[in-house]
Structure formats: C-alpha cells, structure tokens
Amino acid sequence: MSNAVVVVNFKDMATDEELREELESRCDVLAGEFPEVTHVEVTLTPDGVGHTAHGHVTGKSTRLATHSSAVEPGRAADQLLDTLRQQLRRAHDKRIFAHRRDAQQQNPKRAPRKR
C-alpha cells in the first residue's frame, strides 16, 4: 500500500462516483507499482462532443503531466492512466539502469590491462 495522495476532479460535469472509485483504485495501483510517486491527480472535462482527461504525477525526482481525449470520460481516463504508466516506467527504468551502467563501466575487471 502506497502513501500517495490521489485526487480525481470532474470539471464542468456531474460527478460519477463509480468512475471516481475506479480511477482512484487504478491510481493507487500505479502509485504502488512506482514507489517514488507521492501525488497523482486526474481531471476530467467535457470537450465538445467528447471528454478530455488531464493527469499530473509528482514524487521523488519525478514530475510528469499528460492528457488524452475520447468520447466517453472513462475511456479518456483509461488512455491517460496507460500513458502515465508508460512515462513512469520509462523514467523509473532510466533512473535505475543508469546506476547499473555506471557501475559496469567502473568495474575494474573490465578495464584493459596496463603493460
């Protein structure tokens, strides 16, 4: 269980409690997968004939934002959370594997012999 703060906002539209609970649970899973996340915010807004979802994730050395749009608000939120997961995975792996690459390059066994 993560200690991340999850905020779901419905701007200029009726609040759908079932959708809110589903989004909060998916955000909790996302925060549990990436321990550096401390705050997840999702905002749903009607946009013409469809809906737009905006998302912000902050945490230790992490600050991401993205958006998506679809006809249904649930679908827009699903696309948003999938995109946030991809961005978090990329940032997380880059941070983790950078240390491993540096360690491999500094390994004395890999250094050429001096004669």
MMTF fields as JSON, N, C-alpha, C and O atoms, coordinates in Angstrom:
{
  "mmtfVersion": "1.0.0",
  "mmtfProducer": "UNKNOWN",
  "numBonds": 459,
  "numAtoms": 460,
  "numGroups": 115,
  "numChains": 1,
  "numModels": 1,
  "chainsPerModel": [1],
  "groupsPerChain": [115],
  "chainIdList": ["A"],
  "bondAtomList": [4, 2, 8, 6, 12, 10, 16, 14, 20, 18, 24, 22, 28, 26, 32, 30, 36, 34, 40, 38, 44, 42, 48, 46, 52, 50, 56, 54, 60, 58, 64, 62, 68, 66, 72, 70, 76, 74, 80, 78, 84, 82, 88, 86, 92, 90, 96, 94, 100, 98, 104, 102, 108, 106, 112, 110, 116, 114, 120, 118, 124, 122, 128, 126, 132, 130, 136, 134, 140, 138, 144, 142, 148, 146, 152, 150, 156, 154, 160, 158, 164, 162, 168, 166, 172, 170, 176, 174, 180, 178, 184, 182, 188, 186, 192, 190, 196, 194, 200, 198, 204, 202, 208, 206, 212, 210, 216, 214, 220, 218, 224, 222, 228, 226, 232, 230, 236, 234, 240, 238, 244, 242, 248, 246, 252, 250, 256, 254, 260, 258, 264, 262, 268, 266, 272, 270, 276, 274, 280, 278, 284, 282, 288, 286, 292, 290, 296, 294, 300, 298, 304, 302, 308, 306, 312, 310, 316, 314, 320, 318, 324, 322, 328, 326, 332, 330, 336, 334, 340, 338, 344, 342, 348, 346, 352, 350, 356, 354, 360, 358, 364, 362, 368, 366, 372, 370, 376, 374, 380, 378, 384, 382, 388, 386, 392, 390, 396, 394, 400, 398, 404, 402, 408, 406, 412, 410, 416, 414, 420, 418, 424, 422, 428, 426, 432, 430, 436, 434, 440, 438, 444, 442, 448, 446, 452, 450, 456, 454],
  "bondOrderList": [1, 1, 1, 1, 1, 1, 1, 1, 1, 1, 1, 1, 1, 1, 1, 1, 1, 1, 1, 1, 1, 1, 1, 1, 1, 1, 1, 1, 1, 1, 1, 1, 1, 1, 1, 1, 1, 1, 1, 1, 1, 1, 1, 1, 1, 1, 1, 1, 1, 1, 1, 1, 1, 1, 1, 1, 1, 1, 1, 1, 1, 1, 1, 1, 1, 1, 1, 1, 1, 1, 1, 1, 1, 1, 1, 1, 1, 1, 1, 1, 1, 1, 1, 1, 1, 1, 1, 1, 1, 1, 1, 1, 1, 1, 1, 1, 1, 1, 1, 1, 1, 1, 1, 1, 1, 1, 1, 1, 1, 1, 1, 1, 1, 1],
  "groupList": [{"groupName": "MET", "atomNameList": ["N", "CA", "C", "O"], "elementList": ["N", "C", "C", "O"], "formalChargeList": [0, 0, 0, 0], "bondAtomList": [1, 0, 2, 1, 3, 2], "bondOrderList": [1, 1, 2], "singleLetterCode": "M", "chemCompType": "L-PEPTIDE LINKING"}, {"groupName": "SER", "atomNameList": ["N", "CA", "C", "O"], "elementList": ["N", "C", "C", "O"], "formalChargeList": [0, 0, 0, 0], "bondAtomList": [1, 0, 2, 1, 3, 2], "bondOrderList": [1, 1, 2], "singleLetterCode": "S", "chemCompType": "L-PEPTIDE LINKING"}, {"groupName": "ASN", "atomNameList": ["N", "CA", "C", "O"], "elementList": ["N", "C", "C", "O"], "formalChargeList": [0, 0, 0, 0], "bondAtomList": [1, 0, 2, 1, 3, 2], "bondOrderList": [1, 1, 2], "singleLetterCode": "N", "chemCompType": "L-PEPTIDE LINKING"}, {"groupName": "ALA", "atomNameList": ["N", "CA", "C", "O"], "elementList": ["N", "C", "C", "O"], "formalChargeList": [0, 0, 0, 0], "bondAtomList": [1, 0, 2, 1, 3, 2], "bondOrderList": [1, 1, 2], "singleLetterCode": "A", "chemCompType": "L-PEPTIDE LINKING"}, {"groupName": "VAL", "atomNameList": ["N", "CA", "C", "O"], "elementList": ["N", "C", "C", "O"], "formalChargeList": [0, 0, 0, 0], "bondAtomList": [1, 0, 2, 1, 3, 2], "bondOrderList": [1, 1, 2], "singleLetterCode": "V", "chemCompType": "L-PEPTIDE LINKING"}, {"groupName": "PHE", "atomNameList": ["N", "CA", "C", "O"], "elementList": ["N", "C", "C", "O"], "formalChargeList": [0, 0, 0, 0], "bondAtomList": [1, 0, 2, 1, 3, 2], "bondOrderList": [1, 1, 2], "singleLetterCode": "F", "chemCompType": "L-PEPTIDE LINKING"}, {"groupName": "LYS", "atomNameList": ["N", "CA", "C", "O"], "elementList": ["N", "C", "C", "O"], "formalChargeList": [0, 0, 0, 0], "bondAtomList": [1, 0, 2, 1, 3, 2], "bondOrderList": [1, 1, 2], "singleLetterCode": "K", "chemCompType": "L-PEPTIDE LINKING"}, {"groupName": "ASP", "atomNameList": ["N", "CA", "C", "O"], "elementList": ["N", "C", "C", "O"], "formalChargeList": [0, 0, 0, 0], "bondAtomList": [1, 0, 2, 1, 3, 2], "bondOrderList": [1, 1, 2], "singleLetterCode": "D", "chemCompType": "L-PEPTIDE LINKING"}, {"groupName": "THR", "atomNameList": ["N", "CA", "C", "O"], "elementList": ["N", "C", "C", "O"], "formalChargeList": [0, 0, 0, 0], "bondAtomList": [1, 0, 2, 1, 3, 2], "bondOrderList": [1, 1, 2], "singleLetterCode": "T", "chemCompType": "L-PEPTIDE LINKING"}, {"groupName": "GLU", "atomNameList": ["N", "CA", "C", "O"], "elementList": ["N", "C", "C", "O"], "formalChargeList": [0, 0, 0, 0], "bondAtomList": [1, 0, 2, 1, 3, 2], "bondOrderList": [1, 1, 2], "singleLetterCode": "E", "chemCompType": "L-PEPTIDE LINKING"}, {"groupName": "LEU", "atomNameList": ["N", "CA", "C", "O"], "elementList": ["N", "C", "C", "O"], "formalChargeList": [0, 0, 0, 0], "bondAtomList": [1, 0, 2, 1, 3, 2], "bondOrderList": [1, 1, 2], "singleLetterCode": "L", "chemCompType": "L-PEPTIDE LINKING"}, {"groupName": "ARG", "atomNameList": ["N", "CA", "C", "O"], "elementList": ["N", "C", "C", "O"], "formalChargeList": [0, 0, 0, 0], "bondAtomList": [1, 0, 2, 1, 3, 2], "bondOrderList": [1, 1, 2], "singleLetterCode": "R", "chemCompType": "L-PEPTIDE LINKING"}, {"groupName": "CYS", "atomNameList": ["N", "CA", "C", "O"], "elementList": ["N", "C", "C", "O"], "formalChargeList": [0, 0, 0, 0], "bondAtomList": [1, 0, 2, 1, 3, 2], "bondOrderList": [1, 1, 2], "singleLetterCode": "C", "chemCompType": "L-PEPTIDE LINKING"}, {"groupName": "GLY", "atomNameList": ["N", "CA", "C", "O"], "elementList": ["N", "C", "C", "O"], "formalChargeList": [0, 0, 0, 0], "bondAtomList": [1, 0, 2, 1, 3, 2], "bondOrderList": [1, 1, 2], "singleLetterCode": "G", "chemCompType": "PEPTIDE LINKING"}, {"groupName": "PRO", "atomNameList": ["N", "CA", "C", "O"], "elementList": ["N", "C", "C", "O"], "formalChargeList": [0, 0, 0, 0], "bondAtomList": [1, 0, 2, 1, 3, 2], "bondOrderList": [1, 1, 2], "singleLetterCode": "P", "chemCompType": "L-PEPTIDE LINKING"}, {"groupName": "HIS", "atomNameList": ["N", "CA", "C", "O"], "elementList": ["N", "C", "C", "O"], "formalChargeList": [0, 0, 0, 0], "bondAtomList": [1, 0, 2, 1, 3, 2], "bondOrderList": [1, 1, 2], "singleLetterCode": "H", "chemCompType": "L-PEPTIDE LINKING"}, {"groupName": "GLN", "atomNameList": ["N", "CA", "C", "O"], "elementList": ["N", "C", "C", "O"], "formalChargeList": [0, 0, 0, 0], "bondAtomList": [1, 0, 2, 1, 3, 2], "bondOrderList": [1, 1, 2], "singleLetterCode": "Q", "chemCompType": "L-PEPTIDE LINKING"}, {"groupName": "ILE", "atomNameList": ["N", "CA", "C", "O"], "elementList": ["N", "C", "C", "O"], "formalChargeList": [0, 0, 0, 0], "bondAtomList": [1, 0, 2, 1, 3, 2], "bondOrderList": [1, 1, 2], "singleLetterCode": "I", "chemCompType": "L-PEPTIDE LINKING"}],
  "groupTypeList": [0, 1, 2, 3, 4, 4, 4, 4, 2, 5, 6, 7, 0, 3, 8, 7, 9, 9, 10, 11, 9, 9, 10, 9, 1, 11, 12, 7, 4, 10, 3, 13, 9, 5, 14, 9, 4, 8, 15, 4, 9, 4, 8, 10, 8, 14, 7, 13, 4, 13, 15, 8, 3, 15, 13, 15, 4, 8, 13, 6, 1, 8, 11, 10, 3, 8, 15, 1, 1, 3, 4, 9, 14, 13, 11, 3, 3, 7, 16, 10, 10, 7, 8, 10, 11, 16, 16, 10, 11, 11, 3, 15, 7, 6, 11, 17, 5, 3, 15, 11, 11, 7, 3, 16, 16, 16, 2, 14, 6, 11, 3, 14, 11, 6, 11],
  "groupIdList": [1, 2, 3, 4, 5, 6, 7, 8, 9, 10, 11, 12, 13, 14, 15, 16, 17, 18, 19, 20, 21, 22, 23, 24, 25, 26, 27, 28, 29, 30, 31, 32, 33, 34, 35, 36, 37, 38, 39, 40, 41, 42, 43, 44, 45, 46, 47, 48, 49, 50, 51, 52, 53, 54, 55, 56, 57, 58, 59, 60, 61, 62, 63, 64, 65, 66, 67, 68, 69, 70, 71, 72, 73, 74, 75, 76, 77, 78, 79, 80, 81, 82, 83, 84, 85, 86, 87, 88, 89, 90, 91, 92, 93, 94, 95, 96, 97, 98, 99, 100, 101, 102, 103, 104, 105, 106, 107, 108, 109, 110, 111, 112, 113, 114, 115],
  "secStructList": [7, 7, 7, 7, 3, 3, 3, 3, 3, 3, 7, 1, 1, 7, 7, 7, 2, 2, 2, 2, 2, 2, 2, 2, 2, 2, 2, 2, 2, 2, 2, 2, 2, 1, 6, 6, 3, 3, 3, 3, 3, 3, 3, 3, 3, 3, 3, 6, 6, 3, 3, 3, 3, 3, 3, 3, 3, 3, 3, 6, 6, 3, 3, 3, 3, 3, 3, 3, 3, 3, 1, 1, 2, 2, 2, 2, 2, 2, 2, 2, 2, 2, 2, 2, 2, 2, 2, 2, 2, 2, 2, 2, 2, 2, 2, 2, 2, 2, 2, 2, 2, 2, 2, 2, 2, 2, 7, 4, 4, 4, 1, 7, 7, 7, 7],
  "xCoordList": [0.848, 0.0, 0.891, 1.808, 0.612, 1.419, 0.806, -0.364, 1.607, 1.144, 0.855, 0.798, 0.671, 0.434, -0.954, -1.92, -1.02, -2.29, -2.9, -2.248, -4.144, -4.835, -6.006, -6.837, -6.061, -7.125, -7.773, -7.087, -9.098, -9.851, -10.854, -11.687, -10.766, -11.642, -12.53, -12.096, -13.783, -14.704, -15.009, -15.689, -14.51, -14.671, -15.811, -15.813, -16.772, -17.912, -18.737, -19.283, -18.825, -19.655, -20.1, -19.525, -21.129, -21.657, -20.64, -19.949, -20.559, -19.63, -20.185, -21.333, -19.378, -19.739, -18.938, -17.747, -19.599, -18.909, -18.319, -17.249, -18.989, -18.462, -17.157, -16.191, -17.139, -15.93, -14.83, -13.659, -15.201, -14.224, -13.537, -12.314, -14.318, -13.754, -12.843, -11.789, -13.238, -12.404, -11.085, -10.025, -11.151, -9.934, -9.025, -7.806, -9.596, -8.789, -8.087, -6.927, -8.777, -8.14, -7.025, -5.979, -7.228, -6.162, -4.979, -3.832, -5.245, -4.154, -3.386, -2.165, -4.085, -3.414, -2.506, -1.398, -2.968, -2.14, -0.913, 0.193, -1.103, 0.011, 1.029, 2.236, 0.541, 1.427, 2.111, 3.246, 1.453, 2.071, 3.163, 4.144, 2.996, 3.993, 5.259, 6.36, 5.098, 6.233, 6.333, 5.594, 7.233, 7.292, 7.687, 7.462, 8.268, 8.675, 7.498, 7.661, 6.327, 5.149, 4.538, 4.287, 4.3, 3.67, 2.316, 1.523, 2.043, 0.802, 0.356, 1.139, -0.907, -1.496, -2.778, -3.64, -2.904, -4.106, -4.655, -3.921, -5.966, -6.653, -7.833, -8.615, -7.961, -9.07, -9.793, -9.173, -11.111, -11.94, -12.788, -13.4, -12.819, -13.532, -14.262, -13.688, -15.532, -16.187, -15.523, -15.138, -15.4, -14.723, -15.454, -15.188, -16.362, -17.144, -18.044, -18.861, -17.894, -18.704, -18.051, -18.674, -16.828, -16.107, -15.702, -16.292, -14.69, -14.155, -12.626, -12.013, -12.035, -10.587, -10.176, -10.826, -9.092, -8.54, -7.128, -6.32, -6.834, -5.501, -4.964, -5.698, -3.69, -3.101, -1.752, -0.97, -1.484, -0.214, 0.254, -0.518, 1.53, 2.139, 3.393, 4.23, 3.518, 4.721, 5.245, 4.517, 6.519, 7.153, 8.621, 9.082, 9.351, 10.787, 11.469, 11.482, 12.026, 12.695, 11.79, 12.278, 10.489, 9.529, 8.498, 7.91, 8.283, 7.242, 6.786, 7.503, 5.583, 5.057, 3.668, 2.92, 3.327, 1.989, 1.641, 2.503, 0.382, -0.077, -1.582, -2.236, -2.124, -3.56, -3.997, -3.18, -5.3, -5.873, -7.324, -7.896, -7.91, -9.309, -10.001, -9.385, -11.296, -12.135, -13.583, -13.888, -14.465, -15.89, -16.437, -17.196, -16.057, -16.544, -15.496, -14.3, -15.918, -14.942, -14.117, -12.937, -14.699, -13.957, -12.855, -11.76, -13.144, -12.14, -10.994, -9.831, -11.327, -10.291, -9.378, -8.162, -9.967, -9.178, -8.318, -7.178, -8.844, -8.058, -6.832, -5.729, -7.035, -5.916, -4.896, -3.689, -5.38, -4.493, -3.638, -2.424, -4.248, -3.51, -2.535, -1.463, -2.894, -1.957, -0.732, 0.396, -0.957, 0.152, 1.026, 2.253, 0.402, 1.173, 2.013, 3.156, 1.466, 2.222, 3.446, 4.534, 3.281, 4.415, 5.481, 6.673, 5.057, 6.011, 6.732, 7.94, 5.996, 6.617, 7.592, 8.669, 7.244, 8.131, 9.427, 10.515, 9.311, 10.494, 11.391, 12.605, 10.81, 11.595, 12.207, 13.36, 11.442, 11.911, 13.078, 14.11, 12.908, 13.964, 15.219, 16.337, 15.031, 16.186, 16.99, 18.221, 16.301, 16.97, 17.663, 18.805, 16.989, 17.533, 18.712, 19.765, 18.547, 19.577, 20.761, 21.826, 20.607, 21.752, 22.818, 24.01, 22.401, 23.35, 24.051, 25.246, 23.316, 23.903, 24.912, 25.977, 24.573, 25.507, 26.788, 27.888, 26.638, 27.824, 28.673, 29.901, 28.029, 28.764, 29.503, 30.629, 28.889, 29.549, 30.757, 31.778, 30.649, 31.755, 32.903, 34.056, 32.618, 33.637, 34.242, 35.181, 33.721, 34.195, 35.654, 35.955, 36.572, 37.996, 38.282, 39.297, 37.439, 37.677, 37.512, 38.078, 36.766, 36.517, 37.56, 37.606, 38.394, 39.408, 40.516, 40.881, 41.049, 42.133, 43.402, 43.638, 44.193, 45.439, 46.472, 46.582, 47.2, 48.311, 49.597, 49.833, 50.421, 51.668, 52.851, 53.984],
  "yCoordList": [-1.18, 0.0, 1.241, 1.363, 2.135, 3.344, 4.477, 4.425, 5.489, 6.66, 7.815, 8.962, 7.542, 8.586, 9.188, 8.5, 10.49, 11.203, 11.113, 11.451, 10.661, 10.519, 11.497, 11.507, 12.329, 13.316, 13.129, 13.132, 12.966, 12.857, 14.007, 14.138, 14.845, 16.005, 15.857, 15.348, 16.306, 16.388, 17.865, 18.481, 18.436, 19.861, 20.084, 19.51, 20.915, 21.278, 20.072, 20.062, 19.06, 17.891, 17.247, 17.491, 16.425, 15.751, 14.73, 14.079, 14.601, 13.658, 12.247, 11.992, 11.342, 9.94, 9.159, 8.906, 8.779, 8.131, 6.782, 6.422, 6.028, 4.734, 4.919, 4.184, 5.899, 6.192, 6.723, 6.384, 7.558, 8.099, 6.967, 6.963, 6.018, 4.903, 4.044, 3.603, 3.803, 3.011, 3.727, 3.101, 5.036, 5.801, 5.861, 5.749, 6.034, 6.061, 4.728, 4.699, 3.63, 2.32, 2.109, 1.557, 2.538, 2.406, 3.297, 2.911, 4.488, 5.387, 4.806, 4.941, 4.162, 3.505, 2.38, 2.212, 1.611, 0.541, 1.146, 0.624, 2.239, 2.924, 3.423, 3.281, 4.002, 4.503, 3.345, 3.494, 2.217, 1.054, 0.45, -0.085, 0.533, -0.007, 0.835, 0.31, 2.151, 3.069, 3.78, 4.733, 3.334, 3.855, 5.327, 5.953, 5.886, 7.291, 8.254, 9.447, 7.778, 8.629, 9.016, 8.163, 10.337, 10.821, 11.484, 11.626, 11.892, 12.603, 12.281, 12.412, 11.86, 11.594, 12.398, 12.314, 13.184, 13.997, 13.763, 13.846, 13.466, 13.249, 14.208, 14.289, 14.944, 15.874, 15.514, 15.417, 15.314, 15.017, 16.239, 16.845, 16.598, 17.781, 17.46, 16.812, 17.902, 17.742, 18.665, 19.791, 18.16, 18.92, 18.691, 17.714, 19.58, 19.403, 18.186, 18.106, 17.235, 16.015, 14.929, 13.896, 15.128, 14.123, 14.629, 15.566, 13.996, 14.365, 14.378, 13.643, 15.222, 15.321, 14.968, 15.367, 14.217, 13.856, 14.414, 14.223, 15.098, 15.646, 14.954, 14.743, 14.603, 13.924, 14.505, 14.892, 14.565, 15.042, 14.052, 13.62, 13.704, 12.811, 13.495, 13.956, 13.556, 14.113, 13.129, 12.283, 13.271, 12.404, 12.722, 13.757, 11.82, 11.997, 11.976, 10.945, 13.096, 13.258, 12.907, 12.5, 13.054, 12.716, 13.817, 14.236, 14.284, 15.266, 15.039, 15.366, 14.473, 14.141, 14.724, 14.876, 15.052, 15.53, 15.051, 14.994, 14.709, 14.292, 14.494, 14.82, 14.297, 14.414, 13.444, 12.954, 13.177, 12.335, 12.744, 13.447, 12.3, 12.628, 11.434, 10.643, 11.328, 10.271, 10.701, 11.703, 9.949, 10.289, 10.085, 10.917, 8.987, 8.684, 9.095, 8.948, 9.603, 10.03, 8.871, 9.055, 7.696, 6.542, 6.113, 5.752, 6.153, 5.776, 6.79, 6.411, 8.083, 9.121, 8.928, 9.088, 8.586, 8.357, 7.108, 7.096, 6.05, 4.833, 5.113, 4.663, 5.86, 6.205, 7.049, 6.868, 7.962, 8.817, 7.997, 8.19, 7.087, 6.283, 5.326, 5.053, 4.814, 3.975, 4.782, 4.296, 6.01, 6.876, 7.238, 7.234, 7.549, 7.862, 6.669, 6.847, 5.452, 4.252, 4.102, 3.783, 4.327, 4.226, 5.268, 4.96, 6.501, 7.557, 7.267, 7.478, 6.784, 6.441, 5.283, 5.305, 4.277, 3.144, 3.619, 3.194, 4.493, 5.0, 5.777, 5.571, 6.661, 7.463, 6.582, 6.777, 5.625, 4.732, 3.876, 3.777, 3.266, 2.416, 3.217, 2.746, 4.416, 5.256, 5.552, 5.518, 5.84, 6.148, 4.908, 4.994, 3.767, 2.531, 2.021, 1.713, 1.93, 1.326, 2.245, 1.775, 3.532, 4.443, 4.087, 4.103, 3.767, 3.382, 2.07, 1.914, 1.146, -0.14, 0.034, -0.582, 0.879, 1.126, 1.767, 1.389, 2.739, 3.381, 2.375, 2.406, 1.491, 0.502, -0.476, -0.87, -0.864, -1.771, -1.108, -1.76, 0.161, 0.862, 1.084, 1.171, 1.175, 1.4, 0.116, 0.161, -1.023, -2.305, -2.522, -2.454, -2.78, -2.941, -4.168, -4.194, -5.171, -6.354, -6.029, -6.71, -5.028, -4.677, -3.726, -3.5, -3.168, -2.218, -2.975, -4.076, -2.416, -3.096, -3.138, -2.257, -4.152, -4.312, -3.296, -2.948, -2.852, -1.934, -2.752, -3.481, -2.663, -3.437, -2.554, -3.032],
  "zCoordList": [0.0, 0.0, 0.0, 0.812, -0.904, -1.022, -0.207, 0.172, 0.053, 0.779, -0.159, 0.282, -1.435, -2.423, -2.254, -1.925, -2.488, -2.457, -3.848, -4.835, -3.932, -5.209, -5.23, -4.322, -6.292, -6.427, -7.796, -8.818, -7.813, -9.065, -9.095, -8.198, -10.143, -10.281, -11.504, -12.538, -11.382, -12.505, -12.711, -11.89, -13.802, -14.041, -15.036, -16.125, -14.656, -15.502, -15.946, -17.049, -15.089, -15.378, -14.069, -13.009, -14.169, -12.986, -12.47, -13.254, -11.157, -10.539, -10.662, -10.299, -11.167, -11.306, -10.257, -10.442, -9.155, -8.033, -8.419, -7.928, -9.282, -9.711, -10.494, -10.287, -11.386, -12.154, -11.242, -11.416, -10.268, -9.325, -8.55, -8.411, -8.051, -7.29, -8.158, -7.7, -9.408, -10.318, -10.604, -10.608, -10.843, -11.121, -9.902, -10.033, -8.731, -7.509, -7.284, -6.871, -7.551, -7.363, -8.386, -8.045, -9.632, -10.639, -10.31, -10.533, -9.779, -9.382, -8.2, -8.131, -7.272, -6.143, -6.631, -6.122, -7.611, -8.176, -8.843, -8.703, -9.564, -10.224, -9.201, -9.396, -8.123, -7.064, -6.334, -5.881, -6.216, -5.591, -6.457, -5.942, -7.773, -8.7, -8.729, -8.896, -8.567, -8.605, -7.257, -7.012, -6.377, -5.008, -4.91, -3.875, -5.96, -5.901, -6.049, -5.796, -6.447, -6.655, -5.313, -4.462, -5.136, -3.909, -4.155, -3.225, -5.399, -5.685, -7.117, -8.059, -7.275, -8.586, -8.681, -7.806, -9.754, -9.944, -11.339, -12.323, -11.426, -12.695, -12.745, -11.798, -13.868, -14.059, -15.341, -16.4, -15.252, -16.414, -16.754, -15.875, -18.052, -18.508, -19.806, -20.682, -19.957, -21.256, -22.28, -21.967, -23.507, -24.548, -25.87, -26.571, -26.201, -27.428, -27.3, -26.383, -28.221, -28.17, -27.332, -27.084, -26.892, -26.115, -24.753, -24.214, -24.209, -22.901, -22.966, -23.74, -22.144, -22.047, -20.631, -19.665, -20.516, -19.211, -19.119, -20.028, -18.031, -17.763, -16.518, -15.553, -16.541, -15.407, -15.039, -15.908, -13.739, -13.203, -12.144, -11.288, -12.22, -11.237, -10.715, -11.492, -9.394, -8.788, -7.753, -7.235, -7.477, -6.497, -6.404, -6.884, -5.783, -5.6, -6.969, -7.641, -7.375, -8.671, -9.833, -10.888, -9.67, -10.718, -10.828, -9.831, -12.05, -12.322, -13.76, -14.706, -13.918, -15.235, -15.407, -14.441, -16.662, -16.986, -18.383, -19.261, -18.587, -19.908, -19.996, -19.005, -21.196, -21.391, -22.481, -23.261, -22.521, -23.56, -23.749, -22.917, -24.846, -25.099, -25.746, -26.461, -25.474, -26.034, -25.906, -25.259, -26.517, -26.463, -25.051, -24.555, -24.405, -23.059, -22.02, -22.271, -20.866, -19.85, -19.298, -18.996, -19.16, -18.654, -19.607, -19.177, -20.894, -21.895, -21.933, -22.067, -21.813, -21.782, -20.574, -20.676, -19.435, -18.22, -18.355, -17.892, -18.985, -19.202, -20.064, -19.755, -21.145, -22.021, -21.268, -21.433, -20.448, -19.663, -18.709, -18.65, -17.963, -16.996, -17.677, -17.138, -18.859, -19.608, -20.035, -19.954, -20.487, -20.89, -19.687, -19.79, -18.549, -17.351, -16.905, -16.483, -16.992, -16.62, -17.527, -17.046, -18.829, -19.757, -19.436, -19.434, -19.164, -18.846, -17.533, -17.427, -16.534, -15.261, -15.422, -14.827, -16.209, -16.438, -17.102, -16.714, -18.093, -18.789, -17.829, -17.812, -17.038, -16.092, -15.001, -14.616, -14.51, -13.454, -13.952, -13.288, -15.116, -15.664, -15.993, -15.783, -16.503, -16.825, -15.565, -15.588, -14.475, -13.211, -12.642, -12.192, -12.656, -12.092, -12.908, -12.35, -14.213, -15.053, -15.296, -15.697, -15.068, -15.197, -14.168, -14.478, -12.951, -11.906, -12.268, -12.021, -12.843, -13.223, -14.359, -14.347, -15.343, -16.444, -15.926, -16.33, -15.027, -14.446, -13.679, -13.761, -12.94, -12.163, -13.078, -12.777, -14.175, -15.105, -15.756, -15.978, -16.06, -16.686, -15.708, -16.131, -14.423, -13.415, -12.878, -12.083, -13.297, -12.797, -13.208, -14.4, -12.266, -12.615, -13.465, -14.161, -13.439, -14.261, -15.744, -16.6, -16.034, -17.427, -17.981, -19.191, -17.128, -17.588, -18.324, -17.911, -19.388, -20.112, -19.257, -18.429, -19.467, -18.716, -19.164, -20.339, -18.205, -18.5, -18.486, -17.522, -19.493, -19.572, -19.463, -19.509]
}
